Amino acid sequence: MPHEVIMPALGMAQDTGQLLAWHKKPGEAVSAGDVLFEVETDKAAMEVEAQSGGYLTDVSGEAGTDIPVGQVIALISETPEDSGAASSSNGAAPETPSEPNAGEDALPEGKSVIMPTLGMAQDTGLLIGWRKAPGEAVGADDVLFEVETDKSAVEVNAGFDGFVAALLAEAGEEVPVGQTIAIISAEKPEKPVQRSMATGAAGNLEPPPAAAEQKDEPEPAAPSPVAQKTGKPAAQSASSGGRVLASPKARRLAREQGLDLALLAEAGREQPYHVKDLETLKALPPARPDTAPAAVPVRHLSAEIDGDGFDAFAVWAGESAGLRDANALIAGLAAVSFGSLPAVVAVESAGRASAYTVPAARLGEVSKAKADAAPDLKVRDLRHSRISALGLGAEDCPVISIVRSGSGVGLILECAGHHLAAEEAVSLLSNFAGRMEQPLRHLL
């Protein structure tokens, strides 16, 4: 089945992106990770990689044109001859959402808010929860909702001033990137709309407060079909392998304080979790010895890369951009691979430790952290030691060790199970390995 190539969202309030140039020709073979095209918004320009291997076909986006976010601009097919399969969604812009077709529940006019792209390999985002209710006034810089991918959790601003006229997805639903999930109107709506993405049905807008009252009830008397169908997070628990939904700030504070958010899920507390829920977590009674869970799992992953391109990159960065702190560069590469920014990264090298604050993906913005800052991630650079393998166990945050491995470099990630889910650990180490092997790709 062909893989659709869409125009990604590089910003939260982005409606379109300008296609600067294609790096592959129609019919040309591509591999996952190859640079496919360049896109630019009013804030950033980026090279976008192919997410699957095959042949580039059905190219509909032309260089120099503005293309709506989420629109299919090409396909990656199994053969170079495949064509004609580009979906009719090529003309579907997120400006006026048309996916729900519920007759009397026509959508109000206003500005569309889309599911943003938090990573180039992201197809969907998990909606953790809404921070504004239907009909409520909202500012452009107000947090409208929280979204989580396999790499990070982010609070997303509304992007527009006005009123919440429509909410088109529910917490716990996976929403395709570029799809409209909310509408902000200039005037207060008479009949704000709330729908589940899965059903397209209008929700009951009368009791947003009642929904809040039910937070203390572990088992609502009559859960809605939407809640049953989408698997609301209240029913998730760590033991079932479900992802724990929590705000970025709650995750950070829980990690710093050594708290396991999964215990809230096991206690039946409704997700998503916020900072105020940490007090509830602290107040939970300790598990009885006969019912205590097994020891916290320790994740131990390793990777090898053929060569170490970092040293040459560090020399180039120092000469070209004045970035002469190699440890700061390592911290920047690690933090972006970690996927949750801003982040504090501690780097240990040659017997010395330094902590850095990484506010964004730009390496030039990395700075020394405050002395009392708790690290979100730690990197041990042991390339100049005799150590080639290690297993030190979990610490208070995830730790990546860099060691020599023959003519190449070995990377070892160790962390507790509550620090990173299995897929998050795999993603972190894979991304960091790619950046250490070819650091220049980080600048794309």
C-alpha positions in Angstrom: 0.0 0.0 0.0 1.5 3.4 -0.9 2.6 5.7 1.9 1.2 9.2 1.7 3.6 12.2 1.9 1.9 15.1 3.5 2.7 18.8 4.1 3.9 18.8 7.7 3.1 21.4 10.4 6.2 23.2 11.6 4.3 25.6 13.9 1.2 25.4 16.1 -0.7 28.1 14.2 0.5 27.1 10.8 -2.1 26.6 8.0 0.2 26.2 5.0 3.8 25.6 4.2 5.8 26.7 1.1 7.3 23.9 -0.8 10.8 25.1 -1.6 12.2 22.2 -3.6 12.0 18.5 -4.1 15.2 16.5 -3.5 13.9 13.4 -5.3 12.5 13.1 -8.8 9.2 11.3 -9.6 10.0 7.6 -10.1 13.3 7.8 -8.2 14.0 5.3 -5.5 14.0 6.6 -1.9 14.9 5.0 1.4 13.6 5.9 4.8 15.6 8.8 6.1 16.4 10.3 2.7 15.7 14.0 2.4 12.6 14.2 0.3 11.8 17.9 0.1 12.3 21.3 1.7 9.4 23.3 3.3 9.3 26.8 4.7 6.9 28.7 6.9 7.0 32.2 8.3 9.1 30.9 11.2 11.3 28.1 10.0 12.7 26.2 7.0 13.3 22.4 7.2 14.3 19.5 5.1 11.7 16.7 5.4 12.8 13.0 5.3 11.0 10.1 3.8 9.4 7.9 6.4 9.4 4.7 4.3 11.2 3.2 1.4 10.0 2.8 -2.2 9.6 5.0 -5.2 8.4 8.6 -5.3 5.2 8.8 -7.4 2.1 11.0 -7.8 4.0 14.2 -7.0 1.3 16.9 -6.9 3.0 19.7 -5.0 5.1 22.1 -7.0 8.1 24.0 -5.8 7.2 27.6 -4.9 3.6 26.9 -4.0 1.9 27.3 -0.6 0.3 24.0 0.4 -2.2 23.4 3.2 -0.9 21.5 6.2 -2.0 17.8 6.0 -2.5 17.8 2.3 -1.0 14.8 0.4 1.7 16.0 -2.0 3.1 12.7 -3.2 3.2 9.0 -2.6 5.9 6.5 -1.9 4.9 3.4 -3.8 6.2 -0.1 -4.2 7.1 0.4 -7.9 8.1 3.5 -9.9 5.1 3.0 -12.2 2.5 3.3 -9.5 0.4 6.3 -10.1 -3.1 7.7 -9.9 -3.5 6.7 -6.3 -3.1 10.1 -4.8 -6.1 10.6 -2.6 -8.6 13.3 -3.4 -7.7 14.8 -0.1 -5.1 16.8 -2.0 -7.7 19.6 -2.2 -8.7 19.4 1.4 -7.4 22.3 3.4 -7.8 22.5 7.1 -9.4 26.0 6.8 -12.9 24.6 6.9 -13.1 21.1 8.4 -15.5 18.9 6.6 -14.9 15.5 8.1 -17.9 15.5 10.5 -21.1 15.4 8.5 -23.7 15.6 11.1 -26.4 17.7 9.5 -27.9 19.8 12.2 -24.5 20.0 13.9 -22.9 22.3 11.3 -19.6 23.6 12.3 -19.3 27.3 13.2 -17.1 29.7 11.2 -13.8 30.6 12.6 -10.0 29.9 12.5 -9.0 26.2 12.4 -6.7 24.7 15.0 -4.9 21.6 13.7 -3.1 18.7 15.2 0.5 19.8 15.0 3.5 17.9 13.9 5.9 17.4 16.8 8.3 15.2 14.8 9.0 14.4 11.2 8.1 10.7 11.7 4.8 11.6 13.3 1.5 10.6 11.6 -0.8 11.1 14.6 -0.9 12.7 18.0 -2.6 11.5 21.1 -4.9 14.1 22.5 -4.2 14.1 26.3 -6.9 16.7 27.2 -8.5 20.0 26.6 -7.6 23.0 28.7 -10.5 25.2 27.5 -14.2 24.4 27.4 -16.6 24.9 24.5 -17.8 28.6 24.4 -14.9 29.8 26.7 -12.9 32.8 25.8 -9.3 32.1 24.8 -6.2 34.1 24.0 -3.7 33.3 21.3 -1.1 32.4 23.9 -3.4 30.4 26.2 -2.9 26.7 26.3 -5.7 25.1 24.4 -4.9 21.4 24.7 -2.1 18.8 25.4 -0.9 16.3 22.9 1.5 13.4 23.2 3.5 11.5 20.6 5.9 8.6 21.0 8.6 11.1 21.8 7.2 13.9 23.8 4.2 15.6 25.4 3.5 19.3 24.6 1.1 22.0 25.7 -0.3 23.6 22.5 -1.4 27.2 22.4 -4.6 28.3 20.7 -2.8 30.5 18.2 -5.8 32.9 17.9 -7.8 35.2 20.1 -11.5 34.6 20.4 -13.9 31.9 21.7 -13.8 28.1 21.5 -16.5 27.5 18.9 -15.9 23.8 18.4 -13.9 20.9 19.8 -13.7 18.0 17.3 -11.8 15.3 19.2 -11.9 13.8 22.7 -9.1 13.1 25.2 -7.6 9.7 24.5 -8.1 9.8 20.7 -5.4 9.5 18.1 -5.7 12.4 15.7 -4.0 12.5 12.3 -1.5 15.3 11.9 -2.9 18.3 10.1 -6.5 17.5 10.9 -8.7 20.3 12.4 -9.5 19.5 16.0 -10.9 22.9 17.1 -12.3 26.1 15.8 -11.8 29.6 17.3 -14.4 32.2 16.4 -14.2 35.9 16.7 -17.6 36.2 18.5 -19.0 34.0 21.3 -20.8 31.1 19.7 -24.5 30.6 20.4 -24.2 26.8 20.1 -20.6 25.6 20.5 -19.9 22.2 19.1 -18.2 19.3 20.8 -17.6 16.0 19.0 -15.7 12.8 19.1 -13.4 12.3 16.2 -14.1 8.6 16.1 -17.9 9.0 15.8 -18.4 12.5 14.4 -21.3 12.8 16.9 -22.0 15.9 18.8 -21.2 15.7 22.5 -23.4 16.9 25.3 -22.2 20.5 26.0 -24.5 21.1 29.0 -22.2 19.5 31.6 -18.6 20.4 31.2 -18.7 21.0 35.0 -20.3 17.6 35.5 -17.4 16.0 33.7 -15.1 17.7 36.3 -17.3 16.4 39.1 -16.9 12.9 37.9 -13.2 13.0 38.4 -13.5 11.6 41.9 -15.7 8.7 40.7 -13.5 5.8 39.6 -16.4 4.1 37.7 -19.0 6.4 36.2 -22.5 5.0 36.4 -23.1 5.2 32.7 -20.0 5.8 30.5 -20.8 7.2 27.1 -20.3 5.0 24.0 -17.6 7.4 22.9 -15.7 6.9 26.1 -16.0 3.1 25.7 -15.0 3.2 22.1 -12.0 5.4 22.5 -10.7 3.8 25.7 -10.7 6.8 27.9 -7.5 7.1 29.9 -9.3 6.5 33.2 -9.3 2.9 32.4 -5.6 2.7 31.6 -3.1 1.3 34.0 0.6 0.6 33.9 0.0 -3.1 34.3 -2.0 -3.2 31.1 0.8 -1.6 29.2 -1.2 1.5 28.5 0.5 4.9 28.2 0.1 7.1 31.2 -1.3 10.5 30.1 0.2 13.5 31.9 1.1 17.1 31.2 4.8 17.8 30.5 5.2 19.8 33.7 3.7 16.9 35.8 6.0 14.4 34.1 9.1 16.6 34.8 8.2 17.2 38.5 7.4 13.5 39.0 10.7 12.5 37.5 12.6 15.0 39.7 10.8 13.8 42.8 11.1 10.1 42.0 7.3 9.6 41.7 5.7 7.0 39.5 2.6 8.4 37.8 1.6 4.8 36.9 0.5 4.4 40.5 -2.2 6.9 40.0 -3.5 4.9 37.1 -3.4 1.7 39.2 -5.4 3.5 41.9 -8.1 4.3 39.4 -7.5 8.0 39.1 -8.7 9.5 35.9 -6.1 10.7 33.4 -4.6 13.0 32.2 -2.6 14.0 35.3 -1.5 17.5 36.1 0.8 19.0 38.8 -2.0 19.1 41.4 -2.4 15.3 41.0 1.2 14.8 42.4 -0.2 15.6 45.9 -2.7 12.8 45.4 0.1 10.5 44.3 2.1 11.4 47.4 -0.9 10.7 49.6 -1.6 7.2 48.2 -1.2 4.5 50.8 1.8 2.2 50.3 1.1 -1.2 48.7 0.8 -4.1 51.1 3.7 -6.5 51.0 1.6 -9.3 49.7 0.2 -7.1 46.8 3.3 -5.1 46.1 4.2 -5.0 42.4 7.4 -6.5 41.2 10.6 -4.5 41.2 10.6 -1.6 38.9 11.9 -2.8 35.5 15.2 -1.4 34.3 15.6 -0.7 30.6 19.0 -1.4 29.1 19.4 -0.7 25.4 22.6 -0.5 23.3 23.4 0.7 19.8 26.5 0.9 17.6 27.4 3.3 14.9 30.1 2.8 12.3 32.0 5.9 12.9 32.2 8.9 15.2 31.3 12.0 13.2 31.0 14.1 16.3 34.6 15.2 16.8 34.8 16.6 13.3 31.5 18.3 13.8 32.6 19.8 17.0 35.7 21.3 15.3 33.5 22.6 12.5 31.0 24.1 14.9 33.7 25.9 16.8 35.3 27.4 13.7 32.1 28.2 11.9 29.7 29.3 14.7 31.9 29.9 17.7 30.3 26.9 19.5 33.5 25.6 21.2 32.0 23.7 24.2 31.8 20.1 22.9 29.8 19.0 26.0 27.2 21.7 25.2 26.9 20.3 21.7 26.4 16.8 23.1 23.7 18.1 25.5 21.9 19.7 22.6 21.9 16.6 20.4 20.8 14.5 23.4 18.0 16.8 24.4 16.4 17.0 20.9 16.7 13.2 20.7 14.9 13.1 24.1 12.0 14.9 22.5 10.8 17.0 25.4 12.0 20.6 25.4 13.1 22.5 27.3 15.3 20.0 29.1 18.3 20.0 31.4 21.0 17.6 30.3 24.0 16.7 32.5 27.2 15.7 30.6 30.0 13.8 32.3 33.4 13.8 30.4 37.0 13.4 31.6 35.9 13.2 35.2 34.0 16.5 35.1 30.3 17.1 35.1 28.4 20.0 33.6 24.7 20.7 33.3 23.1 22.5 30.4 19.7 24.0 29.7 18.4 23.2 26.2 15.4 25.4 25.4 15.0 24.6 21.7 16.6 22.6 18.9 19.1 25.3 18.0 22.5 24.4 19.4 23.4 28.0 19.7 20.8 28.4 22.4 22.3 25.8 24.8 23.5 27.4 28.0 24.9 26.4 31.4 22.1 25.3 33.8 21.6 26.6 37.3 23.6 24.7 39.9 20.4 23.3 41.6 18.8 22.2 38.3 17.7 18.6 38.3 18.7 16.9 35.0 16.1 15.3 32.8 18.8 13.3 31.0 22.4 12.4 31.7 25.2 11.6 29.1 28.5 10.0 30.1 31.1 10.5 27.4 33.6 7.6 28.0 35.1 7.5 24.5 38.5 8.4 25.8 38.5 5.8 28.5 39.2 2.1 28.4 35.6 1.2 29.1 33.8 -0.5 26.2 30.7 -1.9 28.0 28.8 -1.2 31.2 25.7 -1.9 33.2 25.3 0.4 36.1 21.6 0.2 36.5 18.9 2.9 36.7 19.6 6.3 38.3 17.4 9.2 39.0 17.0 10.0 35.3 17.8 8.2 32.0 21.5 7.9 31.3 23.2 7.4 27.9 26.8 6.2 28.0 29.1 6.7 25.0 31.9 4.2 24.7 34.4 3.0 22.2 33.4 -0.2 20.3 36.1 -1.4 17.9 36.5 1.2 15.2 33.1 2.7 15.9 31.2 4.0 18.9 28.8 2.2 21.3 25.8 3.9 22.9 24.2 2.4 26.1 20.9 3.7 27.5 19.9 2.8 31.0 16.7 4.0 32.8 13.9 2.9 35.1 10.7 1.8 33.5 8.8 4.8 34.8 11.3 7.2 33.3 10.6 6.1 29.7 8.1 3.8 28.1 9.7 1.1 26.0 8.9 2.9 22.7 10.3 6.2 24.1 13.5 4.5 25.1 14.0 3.0 21.7 13.2 6.3 20.0 15.6 8.2 22.3 18.6 5.9 21.6 17.8 5.6 17.9 17.6 9.4 17.4 20.8 10.1 19.4 22.7 7.4 17.5 21.7 9.0 14.2 22.8 12.4 15.4 26.2 11.2 16.8 26.9 9.4 13.5 25.9 12.3 11.3 25.6 15.5 13.5 25.1 17.7 10.5 21.7 16.2 10.0 20.6 17.9 13.2 21.0 21.3 11.5 18.5 20.4 8.7 
